Amino acid sequence: MLKNLKEWFSNYVAKFYRLLGERHYNIRLKEQHTYKVCQEAIELGKTLKLTNQELYLAEISALFHDVGRFMQWYKYKTFQDSKSENHALLGLKELEKHQVLFSLSQKEQRLICTAIQYHNVFKIPEMEDPQAKLLTQILRDADKLDILRVFMDYNKIKQEPSLEWDLPQTPGYSKEIISDLYQKRISSHENLKNGNDFKLMLLCWVFDINFAYTREQILKRGFIQKICKSLPQCKEIQEIEEYLLQYLRVPV
Ligand SMILES: [Fe+2]
């Protein structure tokens, strides 16, 4: 079953390569991201001692979580939802249109669609079904881990402005985001003024991590240090770095 779903996904992506050009940068970016999120979700799931059935659902949610990105890029040439449409909902429409999940049980479909729908919301709403909540939390953590990987390569950011939403590469950063960080608040996307603000927003994500494994991986992979190194070198950023590392090291 999983094999068929993976095959559908790869054929679906191939369609966009045909339309936009073989190895089209932004399509490749989201294709690779998808496979990485699948791996991250499985790794995370294993540490949580999920059953095989739960792991299977976690992998399918990861496989389709950004399926809307391909149509979004094709139609609007942007990955910014506010300038196009919500890519999670667009993805659900595509899955429905192509009847991708029809061979799964109603319950499985509902769990997967819930995780996809809420993978990119600011805050997960209250969920009564613990399985839906768990799957959504796993997907969000796995997604963040891989988005941080993508953004680590700052050369890529410079070459490809769509990655950071065409924000200008101006010096300095917004003090409001620093204050959000100290208040353990996630900055909203509307407040970002330049590339540095975008990086600070990525740092805010540490406050929206659900599992100890993810925190450990953020530390182990040096994401915080690398992002801070690419920001203006000043005392304020050094202090933020220390503060965030400290936050991640203390178990919740
Ligand atoms: Fe997404």
Boltz pocket constraint, residues with backbone or C-beta under 6 A from the ligand:
constraints:
  - pocket:
      binder: B
      contacts: [[A, 65], [A, 66], [A, 87], [A, 119], [A, 120]]
      max_distance: 6.0
